[in-house]
Amino acid sequence: MMEARSPQDGRLCLDASARTEAVRRLRSIRGHVEGVLRMLEDESVYCVDVLRQIKAVDGAMKKVGNIVLRSHLHDHVVTAAVRGDAGETIDELMEILKYR
């Protein structure tokens, strides 16, 4: 198991419950993606049904992203001023938020 890292070293810093929840959700998503693949291999499946499943996977991925974002806000952004890297931290966050 990976050790917890401080926000200063710029690495993933998720508390145990957030990490567990993110992994649980991603394993579920993996199952849904495999289901979509099976649907696409079956010529009798209706396109709209595939699109619904893709939308469900997309929503689930957004929830995982929110778990990681919340952790980042808590462990990195909130403490940026104390560390003296608030400008850099804000720039990083603005860069990633443009993809959301």
N, C-alpha and C positions, 0 to 999 in steps of 0.2 A: 504494500500500500504506500502511496506517495505521502511524503510528509507535508504538513501545512507550510505555506510560504508566506512571507511578509509581503504586503502590497508594494514595498519599495523595490523588490527585484523584478517586477513587471510580469510575473508568471500567474497562471491560473490560481486563484485563491478562493475556492468554494468551501463553505463549511460542510460538514459531513452530511447534514440533512439535505442541503441543496444539491450536492453531488449525487447522493442516492436518488433523489427525485429526478434529476436530469437523466441519469443512467436508466432508471426505470422507464421513463417516458421514451427515451431513444430506442430502447429494446422493443417497446410496443410499436413505435413508428417503423422500425425495421420489419416487423411482422406485417404491418399495413402495406408497406412498399412491396414486400414479396407477394402480397395478395393482389396488388395492382398489376404486377408483372404477370401473374397467373391470368388475370382478367384479360390482359392484352394478348395473351397467347390463345385465348378462347374466342373464336370468331363469332360466337353467338351472343357475346356480351354487348350490351347497349352502350354507346359512347358516353351518354350522359351519366351512366352509372360509374364509369371510369373517372369521369371528371369530378363527380361527387367524392370519390375516394381520394383523388389527388388533392382536392380542396381540404379534406379532413387531415391529410398528411401535412399540408401546408400550415393549417391551424395548430396542429400538434407541435410542429417545429417552432412556430412562433412562441408557444408556451415555454419550450426549452430555452429559447433565446431570452425570454423574459426572466427566467430563473438565473441565467448567467449575468444578464444585465443588472438585475437587482443586487446580486452579489458584488459586481464591479462597483456599482454606485456606493454600496455600503463599505466595502473594503478598500477602495481606491479613491473614488471621487470625494467622499466626505472628508477624508484625511489629507487631501491634496494641499490645502493651504498650510497645514502644519508641516508637511514635508517640504514645502516650497516649490512644488511643481504643478501648481494649479493651472497655469496657462497651457502647459503640455498636456495635462490630463483632460482639460476641456477640449483642446484641439483633437485629441484621440477620440473622445466621445462624439464630437460633432462629425468626424469623419465616418465613424461606424454607423451613426444614426441616419446618414443619408441613404443607406442601403435598406432601411427598415420600411 
